[in-house]
Amino acid sequence: MDTLTDNRYKIILTVGILLAFFYYPIIGHFVFLGRGYTVGTLLYSRLFIWFEVVVLFVYAKWVEKGRYLLWAEKPYGFWFYPASLVALYLLTIGAGIVSNIPKLFGLHDNQALMRQMIGIVNSSTAMMVFAAITAGFTEEFIFRGYLLPRLELIFKNKTAAVIVSAAMFAVIHYRYFNITEIIFAFCIGVIFAIHYQWYRNIKILIVTHAFIDFVSFLVHRIAAHYHIYR
């Protein structure tokens, strides 16, 4: 690939990266601005994120002239999946502990917005399942499947790609205005990105992400039922 072609490809990749990152924070912000959290807006916002994956698939095929998943999926035996699920979940617990460190220094987030959103998700089991699957599939396909390999091509550095993709993943969680959630998302972004770099298997990340979110929704539902928090 000559220099001109190489530069053109880098520009195309950069535009795709910016599209993937700014799609929801900017376009989604204006689409749902001032609407608040309701069952309807939550449902439409999830469908909006599914559409982002479609947009990126089209961009990869028709503009990049390549595959959406630049890294070919590696097949593994049965035990790889439960072992990865357990390991990733344990690391997620560790990420949760790290994200709460600021509280030791007196920082206490306003949980109202997040609890409002989770309360709507927990209004039905179907909504819980739909929200968990949506987060698992779309966020993994966007941040690990699409962004991570392209960032690695741009930076030519695996560590930089992990950090930047994790930072992007953290930033999209700004809408909760919760520093704990942002730190948690960054840690998860690092953990999942490294796993994808090592094992090149997006399926286990999707399943684990969906499982983590569903368990979180379930825990909040139980907490609300027994009035553990108000």
Secondary structure as a PSIPRED ss2 file (coil, helix, strand):
# PSIPRED VFORMAT (PSIPRED V4.0)

   1 M C   1.000  0.000  0.000
   2 D C   1.000  0.000  0.000
   3 T H   0.000  1.000  0.000
   4 L H   0.000  1.000  0.000
   5 T H   0.000  1.000  0.000
   6 D H   0.000  1.000  0.000
   7 N H   0.000  1.000  0.000
   8 R H   0.000  1.000  0.000
   9 Y H   0.000  1.000  0.000
  10 K H   0.000  1.000  0.000
  11 I H   0.000  1.000  0.000
  12 I H   0.000  1.000  0.000
  13 L H   0.000  1.000  0.000
  14 T H   0.000  1.000  0.000
  15 V H   0.000  1.000  0.000
  16 G H   0.000  1.000  0.000
  17 I H   0.000  1.000  0.000
  18 L H   0.000  1.000  0.000
  19 L H   0.000  1.000  0.000
  20 A H   0.000  1.000  0.000
  21 F H   0.000  1.000  0.000
  22 F H   0.000  1.000  0.000
  23 Y H   0.000  1.000  0.000
  24 Y H   0.000  1.000  0.000
  25 P H   0.000  1.000  0.000
  26 I H   0.000  1.000  0.000
  27 I H   0.000  1.000  0.000
  28 G H   0.000  1.000  0.000
  29 H H   0.000  1.000  0.000
  30 F H   0.000  1.000  0.000
  31 V H   0.000  1.000  0.000
  32 F H   0.000  1.000  0.000
  33 L C   1.000  0.000  0.000
  34 G C   1.000  0.000  0.000
  35 R C   1.000  0.000  0.000
  36 G C   1.000  0.000  0.000
  37 Y C   1.000  0.000  0.000
  38 T C   1.000  0.000  0.000
  39 V H   0.000  1.000  0.000
  40 G H   0.000  1.000  0.000
  41 T H   0.000  1.000  0.000
  42 L H   0.000  1.000  0.000
  43 L H   0.000  1.000  0.000
  44 Y H   0.000  1.000  0.000
  45 S H   0.000  1.000  0.000
  46 R H   0.000  1.000  0.000
  47 L H   0.000  1.000  0.000
  48 F H   0.000  1.000  0.000
  49 I H   0.000  1.000  0.000
  50 W H   0.000  1.000  0.000
  51 F H   0.000  1.000  0.000
  52 E H   0.000  1.000  0.000
  53 V H   0.000  1.000  0.000
  54 V H   0.000  1.000  0.000
  55 V H   0.000  1.000  0.000
  56 L H   0.000  1.000  0.000
  57 F H   0.000  1.000  0.000
  58 V H   0.000  1.000  0.000
  59 Y H   0.000  1.000  0.000
  60 A H   0.000  1.000  0.000
  61 K H   0.000  1.000  0.000
  62 W H   0.000  1.000  0.000
  63 V C   1.000  0.000  0.000
  64 E C   1.000  0.000  0.000
  65 K C   1.000  0.000  0.000
  66 G C   1.000  0.000  0.000
  67 R C   1.000  0.000  0.000
  68 Y C   1.000  0.000  0.000
  69 L C   1.000  0.000  0.000
  70 L C   1.000  0.000  0.000
  71 W C   1.000  0.000  0.000
  72 A C   1.000  0.000  0.000
  73 E C   1.000  0.000  0.000
  74 K C   1.000  0.000  0.000
  75 P C   1.000  0.000  0.000
  76 Y C   1.000  0.000  0.000
  77 G C   1.000  0.000  0.000
  78 F C   1.000  0.000  0.000
  79 W C   1.000  0.000  0.000
  80 F H   0.000  1.000  0.000
  81 Y H   0.000  1.000  0.000
  82 P H   0.000  1.000  0.000
  83 A H   0.000  1.000  0.000
  84 S H   0.000  1.000  0.000
  85 L H   0.000  1.000  0.000
  86 V H   0.000  1.000  0.000
  87 A H   0.000  1.000  0.000
  88 L H   0.000  1.000  0.000
  89 Y H   0.000  1.000  0.000
  90 L H   0.000  1.000  0.000
  91 L H   0.000  1.000  0.000
  92 T H   0.000  1.000  0.000
  93 I H   0.000  1.000  0.000
  94 G H   0.000  1.000  0.000
  95 A H   0.000  1.000  0.000
  96 G H   0.000  1.000  0.000
  97 I H   0.000  1.000  0.000
  98 V H   0.000  1.000  0.000
  99 S H   0.000  1.000  0.000
 100 N C   1.000  0.000  0.000
 101 I H   0.000  1.000  0.000
 102 P H   0.000  1.000  0.000
 103 K H   0.000  1.000  0.000
 104 L H   0.000  1.000  0.000
 105 F H   0.000  1.000  0.000
 106 G C   1.000  0.000  0.000
 107 L C   1.000  0.000  0.000
 108 H C   1.000  0.000  0.000
 109 D C   1.000  0.000  0.000
 110 N C   1.000  0.000  0.000
 111 Q C   1.000  0.000  0.000
 112 A H   0.000  1.000  0.000
 113 L H   0.000  1.000  0.000
 114 M H   0.000  1.000  0.000
 115 R H   0.000  1.000  0.000
 116 Q H   0.000  1.000  0.000
 117 M H   0.000  1.000  0.000
 118 I H   0.000  1.000  0.000
 119 G H   0.000  1.000  0.000
 120 I H   0.000  1.000  0.000
 121 V H   0.000  1.000  0.000
 122 N C   1.000  0.000  0.000
 123 S C   1.000  0.000  0.000
 124 S C   1.000  0.000  0.000
 125 T H   0.000  1.000  0.000
 126 A H   0.000  1.000  0.000
 127 M H   0.000  1.000  0.000
 128 M H   0.000  1.000  0.000
 129 V H   0.000  1.000  0.000
 130 F H   0.000  1.000  0.000
 131 A H   0.000  1.000  0.000
 132 A H   0.000  1.000  0.000
 133 I H   0.000  1.000  0.000
 134 T H   0.000  1.000  0.000
 135 A H   0.000  1.000  0.000
 136 G H   0.000  1.000  0.000
 137 F H   0.000  1.000  0.000
 138 T H   0.000  1.000  0.000
 139 E H   0.000  1.000  0.000
 140 E H   0.000  1.000  0.000
 141 F H   0.000  1.000  0.000
 142 I H   0.000  1.000  0.000
 143 F H   0.000  1.000  0.000
 144 R H   0.000  1.000  0.000
 145 G H   0.000  1.000  0.000
 146 Y H   0.000  1.000  0.000
 147 L H   0.000  1.000  0.000
 148 L H   0.000  1.000  0.000
 149 P H   0.000  1.000  0.000
 150 R H   0.000  1.000  0.000
 151 L H   0.000  1.000  0.000
 152 E H   0.000  1.000  0.000
 153 L H   0.000  1.000  0.000
 154 I H   0.000  1.000  0.000
 155 F H   0.000  1.000  0.000
 156 K C   1.000  0.000  0.000
 157 N C   1.000  0.000  0.000
 158 K H   0.000  1.000  0.000
 159 T H   0.000  1.000  0.000
 160 A H   0.000  1.000  0.000
 161 A H   0.000  1.000  0.000
 162 V H   0.000  1.000  0.000
 163 I H   0.000  1.000  0.000
 164 V H   0.000  1.000  0.000
 165 S H   0.000  1.000  0.000
 166 A H   0.000  1.000  0.000
 167 A H   0.000  1.000  0.000
 168 M H   0.000  1.000  0.000
 169 F H   0.000  1.000  0.000
 170 A H   0.000  1.000  0.000
 171 V H   0.000  1.000  0.000
 172 I H   0.000  1.000  0.000
 173 H H   0.000  1.000  0.000
 174 Y H   0.000  1.000  0.000
 175 R H   0.000  1.000  0.000
 176 Y H   0.000  1.000  0.000
 177 F C   1.000  0.000  0.000
 178 N C   1.000  0.000  0.000
 179 I H   0.000  1.000  0.000
 180 T H   0.000  1.000  0.000
 181 E H   0.000  1.000  0.000
 182 I H   0.000  1.000  0.000
 183 I H   0.000  1.000  0.000
 184 F H   0.000  1.000  0.000
 185 A H   0.000  1.000  0.000
 186 F H   0.000  1.000  0.000
 187 C H   0.000  1.000  0.000
 188 I H   0.000  1.000  0.000
 189 G H   0.000  1.000  0.000
 190 V H   0.000  1.000  0.000
 191 I H   0.000  1.000  0.000
 192 F H   0.000  1.000  0.000
 193 A H   0.000  1.000  0.000
 194 I H   0.000  1.000  0.000
 195 H H   0.000  1.000  0.000
 196 Y H   0.000  1.000  0.000
 197 Q H   0.000  1.000  0.000
 198 W H   0.000  1.000  0.000
 199 Y H   0.000  1.000  0.000
 200 R C   1.000  0.000  0.000
 201 N C   1.000  0.000  0.000
 202 I H   0.000  1.000  0.000
 203 K H   0.000  1.000  0.000
 204 I H   0.000  1.000  0.000
 205 L H   0.000  1.000  0.000
 206 I H   0.000  1.000  0.000
 207 V H   0.000  1.000  0.000
 208 T H   0.000  1.000  0.000
 209 H H   0.000  1.000  0.000
 210 A H   0.000  1.000  0.000
 211 F H   0.000  1.000  0.000
 212 I H   0.000  1.000  0.000
 213 D H   0.000  1.000  0.000
 214 F H   0.000  1.000  0.000
 215 V H   0.000  1.000  0.000
 216 S H   0.000  1.000  0.000
 217 F H   0.000  1.000  0.000
 218 L H   0.000  1.000  0.000
 219 V H   0.000  1.000  0.000
 220 H H   0.000  1.000  0.000
 221 R H   0.000  1.000  0.000
 222 I H   0.000  1.000  0.000
 223 A H   0.000  1.000  0.000
 224 A H   0.000  1.000  0.000
 225 H H   0.000  1.000  0.000
 226 Y C   1.000  0.000  0.000
 227 H C   1.000  0.000  0.000
 228 I C   1.000  0.000  0.000
 229 Y C   1.000  0.000  0.000
 230 R C   1.000  0.000  0.000
